[in-house]
Amino acid sequence: MFGLTYDGLVGPFAPVRLNASLTLDFDDRRREFESIFSRVKAQGLPYGSEPYAQTDMQVREFNGGRTVYFHELNGHLLEIRTKTSAEDIARMKLDAQGTHGPRQWERRSDGSHR
């Protein structure tokens, strides 16, 4: 419909490439995350810590970053995060290899661990 390239699922995600060289980054991801997340909460939108736990009202914390999933007003599932997927995947690979020191477990905003 939009003429964009879709190469298939990557885990539960469906990445869409805008073009060969365009990426969207924020200079201050934490501030941008908090700004967006505060609007999500102000709208009373349910949010969640995982793509399959979209309404648990928790924030996923992993690798020093935060991630939230929510459905915007038209029903599309969106994700906001303070670390890129590439940064998190690299950390998971190091953890799996045992080469990154003690494993940093995920922590949800209620203090529970996964």
N, C-alpha and C positions, 0 to 999 in steps of 0.2 A: 504494500500500500504506500509506504513512504520511500521506496527505492533503496532501503538500507540492506546491508548484508547480515544474514543470520546463518551461523555455521553449526547450529545445533546446541543441545544442552551441555552445560558444564556443571555437573552435580545437579542441584535443584534450580540452577539459574539459566536464563536464556539471554546471553550477552548479544548485543547488537552493536556492530562496528559502524561508526559514523563515516569514517574514511581511513585511509592508511596511516595518517599522521595525527589525527585529532584525538586528544584526550582532554577530559575535563577534570581539573584539580582545583582545590581550594588552598589558598595560602595558609589559612588557619582553620584546619579541619575541625578542631574541637569547638571553636567559637561558632562555626557554621553549623555543626551538628546540633549544638545547644539551641541555636536560633530556630532551626527547622523543627527540632523536637519540641520546643516550647509551643510552637504553633500547632503541632499535632495534638498535644495535650489540651491546648486552649480550645480546639475544635471538638474535644471529647472523643477523638478517634481511638478505637482500640488499637493497641500495638503489642508487639511480641518480640521475643529474643531469638527466634529461629524461623526459617521459612515455613516449617511445619508446626510452629507454635506461635501463630500470628496474633493471638489475643491473650497471651498469658500475662500481659502488663508488666513484663520484665525487660531489662536492657541486658544484652549479652556483653560481657567484658572478657576479652581475650587478647593476649599479646600487647597489653598496654593500650588497647583501643576499645571502642564501644560501637555496638551495632544494634539497630532497631528496624523491625519490619512493620509496615502498616498499609492499609488500603486507603488510597486517597479518595476524594469525594465521588469520583466516577467508578470506583471499585477496582482500580489497578493496584496490584501489590507493589509497593516501593520499599527500598532499603536505603537507610542512611548509615554511614559508618565513618569512623575517624581514622581508620587504617585501610589501606587498599586490600583487595582480595589477594593480590600477589604477595603482599607483606605477610598476611596471615598464612597463606599456603607455604611460603618459605619457612616460617616458624614451625608449622606442623611437620614439615619434612625433617627439619633439624631435630625436633622432639622425637620423632619416630626413629631417627638414627642414633639418638642418645648423645648427640654431639653438641648440644646447646646448654649443658649443665642441667640443674634441676628443672623439671617440667613446670611450667606456669599453667596451672589449671584455669579453666574458664570460671568466671565468677559472675553471677547474675546480680542485678541491682538489689535483690533482697538478701544478698550475702551468701546464698547457697552456691555450691560448686557443682560442676558437671564433670 
